Amino acid sequence: MSHSLLFLKLGGSLITDKSREQTALPGVLARLAVEVAEALAARPALQLVLGHGSGSFGHAEAQRYGTRYGVRTAEQWLGYAAVAQAAARLNRLVFDALREADVPVINVPPSASVVCHDGAIAEMALGPVEAGLAHGLVPLVWGDVALDDVRGGTIVSTEEVFRFLALRFRPAEILLAGIERGVLTGWPDGQLIPLITPGNIEALRPALRGSNAADVTGGMESKVLQMLAEAQATPGLSIRIFSGTEPGAVKAALLGKAEGGTVIRAEG
């Protein structure tokens, strides 16, 4: 495990208006990019893999065409391309905001690097991520389309990409920044659940359900279960779900000074 390597996802709910199709929040993007740049400057040894969700860009298109569940007809392949286009459009906005803040970011498109088997990532080209980190760059991945040897095509979430990468690169922590304080006992006004482990997950599962906008990658319950499985597969890994809406919160998390949120780990 590399104690200097972190994964950070900027959630789709944080960087887009999920109630308005293909609507980014440029002010939020600019602020977050500056926080990332400041954290990298304050912690020179920090290695970082960034990811972002699709928010109101890719999710709406993917739901329209059912891309997650398979791509076979000519119309579905046109939909596949439309989902890729929407995801790439948001990625360009994220990439440009990071470059404006002088973050040395490089894109690693899942659509060009991932192959799936029946909806699960089977392989991913890891060379660009490994070489990028070695040269002090910040690889950027995102929720995207991917070719699938059973379904034809499918969707992979940022969390799924992180899970695959974590098995190879073993980050010390995965940070998931969204608009919620963490995982709550009820949405949207429930109490914060500070810790999720294999010992309490079943009792907490009802609290993980519910969302107010389309998310074809499964919503909070699916994401938490994926992250818990990842923590169990990577001893010592800590995963934090927290709000990135407060200025400075993302920077603090990258500097190891996060407050609040929900921590997911294999042991209590």
C-alpha positions as CSV (number, residue, x, y, z in Angstrom):
1,M,0.0,0.0,0.0
2,S,1.2,3.5,-0.9
3,H,0.6,5.9,1.9
4,S,1.2,8.8,-0.5
5,L,-1.4,7.7,-3.1
6,L,-5.0,8.8,-2.8
7,F,-8.0,8.4,-5.1
8,L,-10.5,11.3,-5.2
9,K,-13.9,11.3,-7.0
10,L,-15.7,14.5,-7.7
11,G,-19.3,13.2,-7.7
12,G,-21.7,14.0,-10.5
13,S,-24.1,15.5,-7.9
14,L,-21.4,17.9,-6.8
15,I,-20.2,19.2,-10.2
16,T,-23.5,19.2,-12.2
17,D,-27.2,20.0,-11.6
18,K,-28.6,16.5,-11.7
19,S,-32.2,17.9,-12.1
20,R,-31.2,19.7,-15.4
21,E,-29.9,17.6,-18.2
22,Q,-26.3,18.3,-19.2
23,T,-25.9,21.3,-16.9
24,A,-22.5,21.7,-15.2
25,L,-21.7,24.0,-12.3
26,P,-18.6,25.9,-13.5
27,G,-18.1,27.9,-10.3
28,V,-18.0,24.7,-8.3
29,L,-15.6,23.0,-10.8
30,A,-13.2,26.0,-10.6
31,R,-13.2,26.0,-6.8
32,L,-12.6,22.3,-6.6
33,A,-9.8,22.5,-9.1
34,V,-8.1,25.1,-7.1
35,E,-8.4,23.0,-3.9
36,V,-6.8,20.1,-5.7
37,A,-4.0,22.3,-6.9
38,E,-3.4,23.8,-3.4
39,A,-3.3,20.3,-1.8
40,L,-0.8,19.1,-4.3
41,A,1.4,22.2,-3.6
42,A,1.1,21.8,0.1
43,R,1.9,18.0,0.0
44,P,4.6,17.5,-2.6
45,A,4.8,13.7,-2.0
46,L,1.0,13.3,-2.7
47,Q,0.2,11.1,-5.6
48,L,-3.4,11.4,-6.9
49,V,-5.8,9.6,-9.2
50,L,-8.8,11.7,-9.9
51,G,-12.3,10.6,-11.1
52,H,-15.6,12.3,-11.7
53,G,-19.1,11.2,-12.1
54,S,-21.4,11.9,-15.0
55,G,-24.2,13.6,-13.2
56,S,-26.8,15.2,-15.5
57,F,-24.6,14.4,-18.6
58,G,-24.1,10.7,-19.1
59,H,-26.8,9.3,-16.7
60,A,-29.7,10.7,-18.6
61,E,-28.5,9.5,-22.0
62,A,-27.6,6.0,-20.6
63,Q,-31.1,5.7,-19.1
64,R,-32.7,6.7,-22.3
65,Y,-31.0,4.0,-24.3
66,G,-30.6,1.3,-21.6
67,T,-26.9,1.2,-22.3
68,R,-25.9,-0.4,-18.9
69,Y,-27.8,-3.5,-19.8
70,G,-26.4,-4.2,-23.3
71,V,-25.9,-2.8,-26.7
72,R,-26.9,-4.9,-29.7
73,T,-29.0,-3.0,-32.3
74,A,-27.9,-0.2,-34.5
75,E,-30.1,2.2,-32.5
76,Q,-28.5,1.1,-29.3
77,W,-25.0,1.6,-30.7
78,L,-26.0,5.1,-31.7
79,G,-27.1,5.5,-28.1
80,Y,-23.8,4.1,-26.9
81,A,-22.0,6.8,-28.9
82,A,-24.4,9.5,-27.5
83,V,-23.6,8.4,-24.0
84,A,-19.9,8.5,-24.7
85,Q,-20.3,12.0,-26.2
86,A,-22.2,13.3,-23.2
87,A,-19.6,11.8,-20.8
88,A,-16.8,13.3,-22.8
89,R,-18.5,16.7,-22.8
90,L,-18.5,16.9,-19.0
91,N,-15.0,15.4,-18.9
92,R,-13.7,18.3,-21.1
93,L,-15.2,20.8,-18.6
94,V,-13.5,19.1,-15.6
95,F,-10.2,18.7,-17.5
96,D,-10.2,22.4,-18.5
97,A,-11.0,23.5,-14.9
98,L,-8.1,21.5,-13.6
99,R,-5.7,22.8,-16.2
100,E,-6.8,26.4,-15.5
101,A,-5.7,25.7,-11.9
102,D,-2.4,24.3,-13.1
103,V,-3.1,20.7,-12.1
104,P,-0.9,18.4,-14.3
105,V,-3.9,16.2,-15.3
106,I,-4.0,13.6,-18.0
107,N,-7.1,11.8,-19.3
108,V,-7.4,8.0,-19.1
109,P,-10.7,7.4,-20.9
110,P,-12.4,4.2,-19.7
111,S,-14.1,3.8,-23.1
112,A,-10.6,3.4,-24.7
113,S,-8.9,1.4,-21.9
114,V,-11.6,-0.9,-20.3
115,V,-13.0,-4.2,-21.5
116,C,-15.9,-5.7,-19.5
117,H,-17.4,-9.2,-19.1
118,D,-21.1,-9.2,-18.5
119,G,-21.1,-5.7,-16.9
120,A,-17.9,-6.1,-14.8
121,I,-14.5,-4.8,-15.7
122,A,-12.3,-7.7,-16.9
123,E,-9.3,-5.7,-18.0
124,M,-8.0,-2.2,-18.1
125,A,-4.8,-0.7,-19.7
126,L,-2.9,0.3,-16.6
127,G,0.3,1.6,-18.3
128,P,-0.9,5.2,-18.7
129,V,-1.9,5.4,-15.0
130,E,1.3,3.9,-13.8
131,A,3.5,6.0,-16.0
132,G,1.5,9.1,-15.3
133,L,1.9,8.7,-11.5
134,A,5.6,8.0,-11.9
135,H,6.0,11.3,-13.7
136,G,4.0,13.3,-11.2
137,L,0.9,13.6,-13.3
138,V,-2.7,13.3,-12.1
139,P,-4.6,10.6,-14.1
140,L,-8.3,11.4,-14.5
141,V,-11.0,8.7,-15.1
142,W,-14.7,9.0,-15.2
143,G,-18.0,7.2,-15.6
144,D,-18.1,6.1,-19.2
145,V,-19.1,3.5,-21.8
146,A,-17.1,0.4,-22.2
147,L,-17.1,-2.5,-24.7
148,D,-18.4,-5.8,-23.2
149,D,-17.7,-9.3,-24.6
150,V,-21.2,-10.5,-23.4
151,R,-23.4,-7.4,-23.6
152,G,-21.8,-5.7,-26.5
153,G,-21.5,-2.5,-24.6
154,T,-22.2,-1.3,-21.1
155,I,-21.5,1.5,-18.6
156,V,-18.7,1.6,-16.0
157,S,-18.9,3.9,-13.0
158,T,-16.0,5.8,-11.5
159,E,-16.3,3.6,-8.4
160,E,-15.9,0.5,-10.5
161,V,-12.9,1.9,-12.2
162,F,-11.4,2.9,-8.8
163,R,-12.1,-0.6,-7.5
164,F,-10.1,-2.2,-10.4
165,L,-7.3,0.3,-10.1
166,A,-7.1,-0.1,-6.3
167,L,-6.3,-3.8,-6.6
168,R,-3.2,-2.8,-8.6
169,F,-2.1,0.5,-7.1
170,R,-3.3,0.0,-3.5
171,P,-4.1,3.6,-2.4
172,A,-4.1,4.5,1.2
173,E,-7.5,6.2,0.9
174,I,-10.4,6.7,-1.5
175,L,-12.3,10.0,-1.1
176,L,-15.8,10.3,-2.6
177,A,-16.9,13.9,-2.6
178,G,-20.6,14.6,-3.2
179,I,-23.3,16.9,-1.9
180,E,-24.4,14.8,1.0
181,R,-22.7,14.8,4.4
182,G,-22.1,11.1,4.0
183,V,-24.3,8.1,4.3
184,L,-27.5,8.9,6.2
185,T,-30.0,6.9,8.1
186,G,-32.7,8.4,5.9
187,W,-32.6,10.6,2.8
188,P,-32.3,13.6,2.8
189,D,-32.6,14.6,6.5
190,G,-31.4,11.5,8.4
191,Q,-28.5,11.2,10.8
192,L,-25.0,10.7,9.6
193,I,-23.6,7.1,9.8
194,P,-20.0,7.7,10.7
195,L,-18.7,4.2,10.1
196,I,-19.7,1.2,7.9
197,T,-18.0,-2.2,8.2
198,P,-18.9,-5.8,7.4
199,G,-20.3,-6.0,10.9
200,N,-23.0,-3.4,10.5
201,I,-23.7,-3.3,6.8
202,E,-26.9,-5.5,6.8
203,A,-28.5,-3.4,9.5
204,L,-27.7,-0.2,7.6
205,R,-28.8,-1.3,4.1
206,P,-32.4,0.2,4.3
207,A,-30.7,3.6,5.0
208,L,-28.7,3.4,1.8
209,R,-31.7,3.3,-0.5
210,G,-33.3,6.3,-2.2
211,S,-32.3,9.0,-4.6
212,N,-33.8,12.0,-6.2
213,A,-32.3,11.8,-9.7
214,A,-31.4,9.2,-12.3
215,D,-28.3,7.2,-11.7
216,V,-27.8,4.2,-14.0
217,T,-24.8,3.0,-12.0
218,G,-27.0,2.0,-9.0
219,G,-27.2,4.8,-6.5
220,M,-25.9,5.0,-3.0
221,E,-26.6,1.4,-1.9
222,S,-24.8,-0.1,-4.9
223,K,-21.9,2.3,-4.5
224,V,-21.5,1.6,-0.7
225,L,-21.6,-2.2,-1.3
226,Q,-19.0,-1.9,-4.0
227,M,-16.8,0.2,-1.7
228,L,-17.1,-2.2,1.2
229,A,-16.1,-5.1,-1.1
230,E,-13.1,-3.0,-2.2
231,A,-12.1,-2.3,1.4
232,Q,-12.3,-6.0,2.2
233,A,-10.1,-6.8,-0.9
234,T,-7.5,-4.2,0.0
235,P,-6.3,-4.5,3.6
236,G,-5.9,-1.2,5.3
237,L,-7.8,0.8,2.8
238,S,-10.1,3.5,4.1
239,I,-12.9,5.0,2.0
240,R,-14.6,8.3,2.9
241,I,-17.9,9.6,1.6
242,F,-18.2,13.3,2.4
243,S,-19.6,16.6,1.2
244,G,-17.5,18.7,-1.0
245,T,-19.9,21.6,-1.0
246,E,-18.2,23.5,1.8
247,P,-15.2,25.5,0.5
248,G,-12.0,23.8,1.7
249,A,-13.5,20.4,2.4
250,V,-11.8,18.6,-0.5
251,K,-8.5,20.3,0.1
252,A,-8.7,19.2,3.8
253,A,-9.5,15.7,2.9
254,L,-6.5,15.5,0.5
255,L,-4.2,16.8,3.3
256,G,-5.5,14.2,5.8
257,K,-7.6,16.7,7.7
258,A,-11.1,15.6,6.8
259,E,-13.9,16.2,9.3
260,G,-17.1,14.3,9.2
261,G,-18.4,12.1,6.5
262,T,-18.8,8.3,6.5
263,V,-15.8,6.0,6.6
264,I,-16.0,2.6,5.1
265,R,-13.4,0.0,6.0
266,A,-13.0,-3.7,6.5
267,E,-12.5,-3.5,10.3
268,G,-14.3,-1.5,13.0
